[in-house]
Amino acid sequence: MTTLKRMLPLIIAMVALLLVFRIFVPTFLDSGNLLDLAQQISINAILAFGMTLVILACGIDLSVGALLALVGTTTVYFLTTGQTPLGLLLAVPAGLAVAALFGLGNGLCAAKTRMPPFIITLATMLIARGAALRFNQGRPMHIPDSQELFLALGNGRLLGVVPVPVLVMLMLFAMMAILLHRTRFGQHLYAIGGNREAAHFTGIPVVRTEILVYVICSLMAGIAGMIHASQLYSAEPASGVMFELHAIAAVVVGGTSFTGGRGTMYGTLLGAIIIGILDKGLNQAGVHFSLQYIIKGAVILGAVYIDVRRAK
């Protein structure tokens, strides 16, 4: 009941936005448009799931957008090398391994050296972006038509209706919600975000938990990168720009506190939906892109203000 009460303002805001955009765009609530909206939300939501864990631990990960591009290019590189459906068995693990490696590096630096996560992940963002641009001299790499299974990851529809990216998003949401709200790992994460030193003295494995948080966040970016490449039918080394900021916006709008230790995965999902509705609604309503930035910035600022007031 407490969780539902905290989510109620977000649910009201989401419904209000849908009704407002229905006025300006008569077809906004059509089933086809809503399915397209859900598919557009999926990538940002997946990134935001991982970002929620990091922010709950008083961290930040600016590298997820660049890592999305790097994992996409790595995966497609192996797909184009193999030129057979069997290449998928090598490409997906290779992409996820790259993501896990970056997450491990971020986690070790954040937990062991106590360097600011902002600086750590800013550096790895540049490394990942540079590595992605090294593939194919920065040019897009097209996915072979023979890789039908991989292409279905971003463009397929279950039973011809539900987009596969939405299905993946919901599966990951269920896994992450259970991990955060129903396991000892989640309890440890809230304790670390609330007071790191106190968590250490109570015997919580702080270093191991922080490392695992960054690895999970990077794996979420890796999965999002594969879906994004599949949707584009190619790997774009320059893709993913600003994606990390959209993910952070979804987490903040969803009620997760930047001071750590407070937030839910349910709120993050609603936050991603609200950001997605704003993006699609403003575009379809013909609002100039410069005004879109202003509106989204005001929404984020308002969400942070509400969080600060609630904390007081």
C-alpha positions as CSV (number, residue, x, y, z in Angstrom):
1,M,0.0,0.0,0.0
2,T,2.9,2.4,0.8
3,T,4.5,1.7,-2.6
4,L,1.2,2.3,-4.4
5,K,0.7,5.6,-2.5
6,R,4.2,6.8,-3.5
7,M,3.5,5.8,-7.1
8,L,0.1,7.5,-7.3
9,P,1.5,11.0,-8.3
10,L,3.5,9.4,-11.1
11,I,0.5,7.4,-12.3
12,I,-1.7,10.6,-12.2
13,A,1.0,12.5,-14.1
14,M,1.3,9.7,-16.7
15,V,-2.5,9.6,-17.3
16,A,-2.7,13.4,-17.4
17,L,0.0,13.6,-20.1
18,L,-1.8,10.9,-22.2
19,L,-5.0,12.9,-22.0
20,V,-3.3,16.2,-22.8
21,F,-1.5,14.9,-25.9
22,R,-4.8,13.2,-27.0
23,I,-6.2,16.7,-27.3
24,F,-3.4,17.9,-29.6
25,V,-2.9,14.6,-31.4
26,P,-6.3,12.8,-32.0
27,T,-4.6,9.5,-32.8
28,F,-2.2,9.6,-29.8
29,L,-4.2,6.9,-27.9
30,D,-4.7,4.6,-30.8
31,S,-3.4,1.1,-30.2
32,G,-0.8,1.3,-33.0
33,N,0.6,4.5,-31.7
34,L,0.7,3.2,-28.1
35,L,2.6,0.1,-29.2
36,D,5.1,2.3,-31.1
37,L,5.4,4.4,-27.9
38,A,6.1,1.3,-25.8
39,Q,8.8,0.2,-28.3
40,Q,10.5,3.6,-28.1
41,I,10.4,3.6,-24.3
42,S,12.0,0.1,-24.1
43,I,15.7,1.1,-24.6
44,N,15.6,4.0,-22.2
45,A,13.8,1.9,-19.6
46,I,16.4,-0.9,-19.8
47,L,19.2,1.7,-19.4
48,A,17.3,3.2,-16.5
49,F,16.8,-0.1,-14.7
50,G,20.6,-0.4,-14.4
51,M,21.1,3.3,-13.6
52,T,18.6,3.0,-10.7
53,L,20.9,0.5,-8.9
54,V,23.9,2.7,-9.4
55,I,22.1,5.9,-8.1
56,L,20.7,4.0,-5.1
57,A,24.3,3.2,-4.2
58,C,25.2,7.0,-4.4
59,G,26.9,6.5,-7.7
60,I,26.4,7.6,-11.4
61,D,27.2,6.0,-14.7
62,L,27.8,8.3,-17.6
63,S,29.2,5.6,-19.8
64,V,26.0,3.7,-20.7
65,G,25.3,5.6,-23.9
66,A,28.8,5.1,-25.3
67,L,28.8,1.5,-24.1
68,L,25.5,1.0,-25.9
69,A,27.2,2.0,-29.2
70,L,30.3,-0.1,-28.4
71,V,28.4,-3.3,-27.6
72,G,26.3,-2.8,-30.7
73,T,29.3,-2.4,-33.0
74,T,31.1,-5.4,-31.3
75,T,28.1,-7.6,-31.7
76,V,27.5,-6.7,-35.3
77,Y,31.2,-7.1,-36.1
78,F,31.0,-10.7,-35.0
79,L,27.7,-11.2,-36.9
80,T,29.2,-9.9,-40.1
81,T,32.4,-12.0,-39.6
82,G,30.4,-15.2,-39.2
83,Q,27.9,-14.5,-41.9
84,T,25.8,-17.5,-40.6
85,P,23.1,-17.8,-37.9
86,L,25.8,-19.6,-35.9
87,G,27.7,-16.3,-35.6
88,L,25.0,-15.2,-33.2
89,L,26.3,-17.7,-30.6
90,L,29.6,-15.8,-30.7
91,A,28.4,-12.3,-31.2
92,V,26.0,-12.0,-28.2
93,P,28.4,-13.4,-25.6
94,A,31.2,-11.1,-27.0
95,G,29.0,-8.1,-26.7
96,L,27.9,-8.9,-23.2
97,A,31.5,-9.6,-22.2
98,V,32.6,-6.2,-23.4
99,A,29.8,-4.7,-21.3
100,A,30.7,-6.7,-18.2
101,L,34.4,-5.7,-18.6
102,F,33.5,-2.0,-18.6
103,G,31.2,-2.5,-15.6
104,L,33.9,-4.4,-13.7
105,G,36.3,-1.5,-14.4
106,N,33.8,1.1,-13.3
107,G,32.9,-0.9,-10.2
108,L,36.5,-1.6,-9.1
109,C,37.5,2.1,-9.5
110,A,34.4,3.3,-7.6
111,A,34.6,0.8,-4.8
112,K,38.4,0.4,-4.3
113,T,39.9,3.8,-5.1
114,R,37.0,6.0,-3.9
115,M,37.4,8.2,-7.0
116,P,34.3,10.1,-7.8
117,P,32.0,7.9,-10.0
118,F,31.2,11.0,-12.1
119,I,34.9,11.2,-13.2
120,I,35.4,7.5,-13.5
121,T,32.4,6.9,-15.8
122,L,33.2,10.1,-17.7
123,A,36.6,8.6,-18.6
124,T,35.1,5.2,-19.5
125,M,32.5,7.0,-21.6
126,L,35.3,8.6,-23.7
127,I,37.1,5.2,-23.9
128,A,34.0,3.3,-25.0
129,R,33.1,6.0,-27.5
130,G,36.6,6.0,-29.0
131,A,36.6,2.2,-29.1
132,A,33.3,2.2,-30.9
133,L,34.5,4.7,-33.5
134,R,37.6,2.5,-34.2
135,F,35.3,-0.2,-35.7
136,N,35.0,0.2,-39.5
137,Q,36.6,3.7,-39.3
138,G,33.5,5.0,-37.6
139,R,31.2,4.0,-40.5
140,P,27.9,2.0,-39.9
141,M,28.1,-1.7,-40.1
142,H,25.0,-3.3,-41.7
143,I,23.6,-6.5,-40.2
144,P,23.4,-9.4,-42.8
145,D,19.9,-10.5,-43.8
146,S,20.9,-14.0,-42.7
147,Q,20.8,-12.9,-39.1
148,E,17.0,-13.0,-38.9
149,L,17.0,-14.0,-35.2
150,F,19.0,-11.0,-34.2
151,L,17.0,-8.7,-36.4
152,A,13.8,-10.0,-34.7
153,L,15.3,-8.7,-31.3
154,G,14.6,-5.1,-32.3
155,N,11.9,-5.5,-35.0
156,G,9.9,-8.7,-34.3
157,R,6.5,-8.9,-32.7
158,L,5.2,-11.7,-30.5
159,L,2.0,-13.1,-32.1
160,G,2.3,-10.3,-34.5
161,V,1.2,-7.7,-31.9
162,V,3.6,-7.2,-28.9
163,P,7.0,-5.7,-30.0
164,V,9.9,-8.0,-28.9
165,P,11.8,-5.0,-27.3
166,V,8.8,-4.4,-25.1
167,L,8.7,-8.0,-24.1
168,V,12.4,-7.9,-23.2
169,M,11.9,-4.7,-21.2
170,L,9.1,-6.3,-19.2
171,M,11.2,-9.4,-18.5
172,L,14.2,-7.4,-17.4
173,F,11.9,-5.2,-15.2
174,A,10.5,-8.2,-13.5
175,M,14.0,-9.6,-12.8
176,M,15.4,-6.2,-11.6
177,A,12.3,-5.6,-9.4
178,I,12.7,-9.0,-7.7
179,L,16.5,-8.4,-7.3
180,L,16.0,-5.0,-5.7
181,H,12.9,-5.5,-3.6
182,R,12.9,-9.3,-2.8
183,T,16.6,-10.3,-2.2
184,R,19.3,-9.7,0.3
185,F,21.3,-7.9,-2.4
186,G,18.6,-5.2,-2.6
187,Q,18.6,-4.8,1.1
188,H,22.3,-4.4,1.1
189,L,22.0,-1.8,-1.7
190,Y,19.6,0.3,0.2
191,A,21.8,0.1,3.3
192,I,24.9,1.2,1.4
193,G,23.0,4.1,-0.2
194,G,21.7,5.2,3.2
195,N,25.0,5.1,5.0
196,R,28.0,3.4,3.4
197,E,30.2,3.4,6.6
198,A,27.4,2.0,8.8
199,A,26.7,-0.7,6.1
200,H,30.4,-1.7,6.2
201,F,30.4,-2.0,10.0
202,T,27.3,-4.2,10.0
203,G,29.1,-6.7,7.9
204,I,27.6,-5.9,4.5
205,P,30.0,-6.7,1.6
206,V,30.1,-3.1,0.4
207,V,32.9,-3.5,-2.2
208,R,31.4,-6.6,-3.8
209,T,27.9,-5.1,-3.9
210,E,29.1,-1.9,-5.5
211,I,31.1,-3.7,-8.1
212,L,28.1,-5.9,-8.9
213,V,25.9,-2.9,-9.3
214,Y,28.1,-1.4,-12.0
215,V,28.4,-4.7,-13.8
216,I,24.6,-5.1,-13.9
217,C,24.3,-1.5,-15.1
218,S,26.7,-2.1,-18.0
219,L,25.0,-5.4,-18.9
220,M,21.7,-3.5,-19.2
221,A,23.5,-1.1,-21.5
222,G,24.8,-4.0,-23.5
223,I,21.3,-5.5,-24.0
224,A,20.0,-2.1,-24.9
225,G,22.8,-1.7,-27.4
226,M,21.9,-5.0,-29.2
227,I,18.3,-4.0,-29.4
228,H,19.2,-0.6,-30.7
229,A,21.5,-2.0,-33.4
230,S,18.8,-4.5,-34.4
231,Q,16.2,-1.7,-34.7
232,L,18.5,0.2,-37.0
233,Y,19.5,-2.8,-39.0
234,S,23.1,-1.7,-38.5
235,A,25.6,-0.8,-35.8
236,E,26.1,3.0,-35.6
237,P,29.3,3.8,-33.7
238,A,28.1,7.4,-33.1
239,S,24.7,6.3,-31.6
240,G,23.8,6.5,-28.0
241,V,24.6,10.2,-27.6
242,M,22.7,11.7,-24.6
243,F,21.1,8.3,-23.8
244,E,22.7,8.3,-20.4
245,L,21.0,11.6,-19.6
246,H,17.6,10.3,-20.7
247,A,18.1,7.3,-18.4
248,I,19.1,9.5,-15.5
249,A,16.1,11.6,-16.2
250,A,13.8,8.6,-16.0
251,V,15.3,7.5,-12.7
252,V,15.0,11.0,-11.2
253,V,11.5,11.5,-12.4
254,G,10.6,8.1,-11.0
255,G,11.5,9.3,-7.5
256,T,15.0,7.8,-6.9
257,S,17.0,10.1,-4.8
258,F,20.5,11.3,-5.9
259,T,21.6,11.1,-2.3
260,G,21.1,7.3,-2.5
261,G,19.2,4.7,-0.5
262,R,15.7,5.8,-1.6
263,G,13.8,4.7,-4.8
264,T,12.0,1.8,-6.5
265,M,12.2,0.0,-9.8
266,Y,8.4,0.6,-10.2
267,G,9.0,4.3,-10.0
268,T,11.8,4.1,-12.6
269,L,9.5,2.3,-15.1
270,L,6.9,5.0,-14.6
271,G,9.6,7.6,-15.0
272,A,10.7,6.1,-18.3
273,I,7.1,6.0,-19.5
274,I,6.6,9.7,-18.6
275,I,9.8,10.7,-20.4
276,G,8.7,8.6,-23.4
277,I,5.3,10.1,-23.5
278,L,6.8,13.6,-23.4
279,D,9.2,12.8,-26.3
280,K,6.6,11.3,-28.6
281,G,3.8,13.6,-27.6
282,L,5.9,16.8,-28.2
283,N,7.2,15.4,-31.5
284,Q,3.7,14.5,-32.8
285,A,2.3,17.8,-31.6
286,G,4.8,19.6,-33.7
287,V,6.5,21.4,-30.8
288,H,9.9,22.8,-31.9
289,F,12.9,20.8,-30.7
290,S,14.3,23.8,-28.8
291,L,11.1,24.1,-26.8
292,Q,11.1,20.3,-26.1
293,Y,14.5,20.6,-24.4
294,I,13.1,23.4,-22.2
295,I,10.0,21.5,-21.2
296,K,12.0,18.3,-20.4
297,G,14.5,20.3,-18.4
298,A,11.7,21.9,-16.4
299,V,10.2,18.5,-15.7
300,I,13.5,17.1,-14.4
301,L,14.1,20.2,-12.3
302,G,10.7,19.9,-10.8
303,A,11.2,16.2,-10.0
304,V,14.5,17.0,-8.2
305,Y,12.9,19.8,-6.3
306,I,10.1,17.5,-5.1
307,D,12.7,14.9,-4.0
308,V,14.6,17.5,-2.0
309,R,11.4,18.7,-0.3
310,R,10.4,15.2,0.5
311,A,13.8,14.5,2.0
312,K,13.5,17.5,4.3
